[in-house]
Structure formats: C-alpha cells, structure tokens
Amino acid sequence: LHQLGECFACAPPARPRRQPLKGVITFFGGAFLGASPDVFYSYFLDLLSKGGYLVVAVPNPITFDHVAAAANLHARATSALDLLQLYGLSSAGISAADVEGLPVYSVGHSNGALMQLLMGSLSTTSRDRLPEASVIIAFNNRPASFAVPYFEQVGPAVVQLAPAIEAFPLTGIALSVAEQALETLQRSSIPLPPGVVRNDLEPLSRFLEQIPPVLGQVRDGVSEFTPPPAETRKLIAASYAVSRNLLIKFSVDTLDETDQLEPILTGRMEEIGGSISTLLLEGTHATPLAPDVSWTVQGAYSPVDAIAQGVKSNALLDIRKLAQEVLAWLDDL
C-alpha cells in the first residue's frame, strides 16, 4: 500500500499501461481494527484494487463521539482525494490525469458502514464531496452497552479509578514503550521473523493510540455514543443524501443490523429518487478481515493441518465472493 496523506492507497497491481482506472473507492473499516486498515483489511483492499479501482483506505480510530468521527473521516478522505487530483499517486505510476474525472464510491464495514451513513447525513458534510454510490457491509449501530462488552460494568469502575489511572497511566506507558520499540526496530539491523517487515510494526502504535482517548471519555462519564442509535436512525431517515446504495449482510452475523437499516433507507430513497439493493452472502461479521496467509505443514500432515487449511479455504472463498459482488455492482453503475 502507498501512503496518501493520512490515508493508504491500494492501486491495481501490474496494470497494463494506459488501461484506465474505473474509479476511486474510499474505504472505512470497523471499530478498533479500522484504525489500521492497511493491515487488517489488506487482502480485501487488494481484491478491490485488482478489479480496476484505486482504493483509498481511511483510518477509523474508535471514539464515542460519532459525529466528530464522521466529520474527521470525511475530512481525511477529502484531503486524500484532493492530493490524488493534484499529484496522482506517483509511487504507483498513477498521474493526476489518470484520476481526473473518475467517479468516487464508498465502501464501509461495520462501524465504518455507520460512519458512511453519518457522513452522508450530516449538514456539515459538503454535498458535492459525497460518493456517487455506497456499499454498506454488515452495518452496526448498537448501543455502547452492547457494542463494548461489559461496558456497563467497566464504565463505572473506570470513573472510580480515574485518579489512579491519571497517576499511573498504564496505557500511556504501554504506548510509549511500543513507540520506542518500534523506532528501535526500524533503525536496527536485528532480523525480524519471516514474513514480517519493519513497516508492519507501525500499525501497533496506531492501534494503541486509540485507547487513552476512549478511557478518557469513559472517565469523564460518557456512557453512550453521540448521537445514540435511535437518533442516528432518525438522522439517516431525514437527511441521508447518497442516492445509490448496496447493503450486504452475512449468513452468520449476530452483530449485523442491516435488517433494521433497510426499511429506513428504502423510505429515504423513495424521497430523494435513489435506489437500494440488499445482498445476503455466505460469511460472518469478520469476513472482510480474512487474511490470505499461508499454512505451512510442520512434519507429517495432521488433522490439525486439515482443519486449518479447510477454515482458511472457506474464509478466502467468502471474502473473494464478497469482493466479486462489490465489484460487479460498482461496474454496473
């Protein structure tokens, strides 16, 4: 992947010269893992880019303030798109002329799907900078008590322990140690494990950086997302402005709330003359996160090897099917 402002760009590999790009996809990942989409969603991004699209993955750090998060993500995505328009992506052999006039689409997973809908609904979002179409995967708009396991028990404890946390900030220490270790490893000649490169260590710091602000919000008494789920649904029903949408849900997914979202978006599309399609695919809530990793048999082939390879094979089939359906829908627009 290529650095693009605060985002990461994934370009079609070995693109035949002068074969035009089909469009640009902005991607938003789920809670926590979405802060490092270049790592946790790398295979999915690669599959989308191989379909002829330039994919811009926008880091999505977790926060209870969904309005601020959506505004921040929109600003990051807009800045990255502006950089593409001005300079292209020279590290991938893409010029500004290559991206001029391309349609911009949006793909989001879980909390990232929620952020898509908020970006398309907020009055502060410039309507001329919205995507032409959105793919909304495994939408999730659960309350904090459900979205964060044991939040109702942990929240009050964090508030009570706030003085101790401030006096002895374990998370801050862990983050500082991780950053120092990262810097040392990047500058050293110490060999790393097979398959690990020094740039792969940076996402650890990005992942840890999310934790202190969240703990601070809990310490300050935050107990629910802003806006809460019910208000978010009302906002989408009244203001969502992206006119072409594909909803995707998976066959085994207890976190998904696409069924609650579908009638809301259907009503909204009738008001603005838009369209909505819904697709059910094999897979789980974690399907977009499936990595393409190799399984090495150690010694004699065992039942464990058979199970591991079977699980990997099924997961890869699901994520490849997901990418195929997303690309087919975008290609038909």
N, C-alpha and C positions, 0 to 999 in steps of 0.2 A: 504494500500500500504506500501511497505517497502523501506526505504532509501537505495540507492545503489550509493555511490559516490555523484555526483551532480545530479543524476537521481532518478527515482522512479520505483520500480519493482512491478508488479502485477502478482502473481502466481495463478495457478489453485487452487480453494478452495476445501478442503476435498478431495484431490487427493488420490485415492487408492494407498496404499503403493506399490512401485516398478512398478507402471504403468508409463512407460517412457514419458517424455515430447516430444512433436512433434517438437518443435523448439523454437527459441527466436525471438521475434518481437521487433524491435526498433520503437518507435512512436514519431512523431513530429507534434505538434498542430499548430494552426493558429496564426495570429498576435495578440498580447496583451494577449489573453486568453491562448495561448500556453506556456506562462511563468509559468503557474500553471496547468499543465496537470493533476496532481493528484486530482484537484478539478473539473475543468471544463470539463474534458473528463473521469471522473472516471467511469461512467456507461459503456461507450464504451470499456474502457480498461478491465473492469471486464468481459464483454461479450466475448472479445477476449481470455482472460485467461481461461475462462470456456471451451473454445474449445480445451484446452490441451497445450496452448502455454505460455511461460514465457514472459511477456510483459515488456519492459524497456521504460518508458516514459522519453523523454529528454526535459527539459525545453527549450523553444524557445523565448527568450526576443526579442522584436522588435528593429530594427535598420535600417537605410538607407543603410548601407554597407552590402549587401547580400553576398558578397564574404567572408568577415570576419565572418559573421554569420554562413555561411555554414561550414567554417573551424572550428569554435568553436563548433558547434553541432557535427561534426564528431569526434572531439577530446573528447567531453563529452561521446558520445556513445561508442567510442573505449575504453575509460577508464573504463566505466561501464562493458563492455563485458570482459575486462581483469580481473576485480575483480571477475566476475562470474567464469571465468576459473580457477582462483587461489583459491577462497574460497567458491564458490557456494553462496547460499542465506540461511544461517543458520536460520534466523528468520522465513523462510517459510518451513523449513525442507528439503531444497534442497542442495545437496552436489556438490562439483566440478565435481565429477564423473557423476552426473546426467545431467550436461550440456555439458560434453565433447563430441565434435564431432557433436553437434546439428547444423542444418542449421540456418542461421540468415537471417531474412526477414525484410523488412521495410514497414511501413505504415505511410502516411502523409496526413494531411488535410489542404487545402487552402494554406497559406503561408508555412506551413510545407511541403506540397507537392512540392512547388517550391524549398525549401531547399533540399529535397531529390534529385531532378534533378540536382541541382548545385553540391551537394556532389558527385554525380555520374559523373560529367563532369569536375571538376577542376583537373588540373595536379598535384596539391599539395595533392590530396587525394590518399592514398595508395590503389592501385587496389585490393590487396589481402584482404583488410578490407572492401570492398563493400558488400552490401547484395546480396544474391543469387537471390532475386526477390523483386520487389517493388509494393505496392498497392498505387496508386496515386488518392486521393479523392478530388474532387472539386478544381482542380488546378486553381490557381490565380496568374497572373503575370501582374497586372495592373500597370500603371504609378502612381507616387505619387499623382498627381493631382486628380486621380480617387480613389485610394486606401485609401487616407486620406481625408475625407470630408472637403471641404472648405480650403484645403491646400494652394491653390493659394492666398487666401485672408489672411489666418492666418500667412503664412510664412513670408511675408514682415513685418507684424506687430511685429512678434517676433524679427526680426532683429533690427527694430527701437527701440524696448523696451528692448534690450539686457542689457544696463547699469542698468535699473531699476530692471530687473529680477535678475541680479547679486547682486545688492544691497539689494534686498528684495526677496529672493528665496522662494516663497510660496510653491513650490513643495517640496523643501528640508525640509521646516518646517513641512509640512504635513507628509512627510516620517518619520521624526524624531519623531513626535508625535505618529504616528502609531506604530513605533517600540517600543517606551516607553510603550504605552498602551498594546501592545502585551506582552511585558515582564512582566508587572504588572499583567495582567490577567492570564498568565501562572503560576505565582508564588502564586497567591492569592487563597483563598477558596471561592471567590464570585461565586454563582451558575450562570451558563450560560443558555440561552434559551434552551428549549427542542430540542434535535437533534443536538445541536452544542457542539463539544468537543474542548478542548483547542488547539489541534494540527491543527484544521481547521482555526485558526486565522493567522497562518504563511503565507499562500498564499497572504494575503492582502499586506504584506510587499514586497513580490516578485513582485506583480503586480505593486505597486507604484514605485519600484526601476527602472522600465523601462523608466519612464517619464523624469527625468532630463537629461539622455544622449541624448534622442531624441530631447528635447528642445535645448540642446547644439548644436546638429548638425544643426538644423534649424537656430539658432542664427549665426552659422558660415557660413551660406549661402548655405547649402545643399538644393537642390531643386528637386533631383531625386534619385532614387535607383541606387546603383552601383553593377553590371552593369545595365544599363537601360533595359527595357523589350526587345527591338529589339536585343540588343547584347546578352541577356540571351538566346533568341531563337536560335541565331546563334551558341552559345557555346554548347547548348544541341544537336543541329543538327550535330555538328562536333565531339563532344567528349564524349557524354553520354555512359557509359560503363556497366550499369546493363542490362542484356540480357533478363530477363523475367519481364513483366510489365502488370498490370491490371489498366486501367483507369476507374474511377467511377464518374458519374455525376448524378445530381438530377433533377427531373422533373420541379421544380420551383426554379431556381437559376440564378439571373441576374449577379452574381459575377463570375460565373464559366467560365473558358476559355479552357476547355477540347477539344472543337471542333478545336481550334487553335493549340493545342498541338498534337493532334492525328496524323495529317499528318507529322509533324516534327519527332515524334518518329517512325512512320511507316517507313520513309526513313532511319532513323538511324538503326533500327532493321534489315532492309534488308542488310545494310552494314556489320553489325557485326554478322549476323546469329542469331539474337534474335527473340523474339515474343512479340506481344502486343495484348491485348483484351480490349474491351470497353463495359461497362455495364451502362445502364440507370435505375435508381431506383426511386421510389416514395420518395419525401422528399424535403428539402430545404438546403441551404448552412449551416444552423445551425443544421442539423440532427445529426451529430456526437457529438454534445454538449448536446443532450437531457438528462436530469437527471431522475432517477427513484425516484421521490418524491411522497409521499402520499398526497392525498387531503382529508382533514377532513371536513365533513359536519357540519356546525355550526347551530344547531337547526333544523328547518324544511328544507327538501330538496327543493332547489330552482332552477329556470332556470340557475342561475349563476353556481351552482354546476354541473348541467348537461353539460353546455358548457365547464367548466374547466376539467371535467372528460373526455369529448369527445376529447378535444385538447390533453390532456395527453395521452389518449389511442392511438390516431393516431401517435403522436410523438414517443411513445415507439414501435409501430409496425414498423415504418420506421427505427429506429436505430437498432432494433433487426434483421430486414431483411438485413440491411447493414452488420452487424456483421456476419450473416449467410453466405452471399455471399463471404465476405472476407475469412472466414474460409474454405468454400468449395473450393475456388480457391487455397488457400495455401495447403490444404490437397491433392489436385490432382497433385501437382508439383512432 
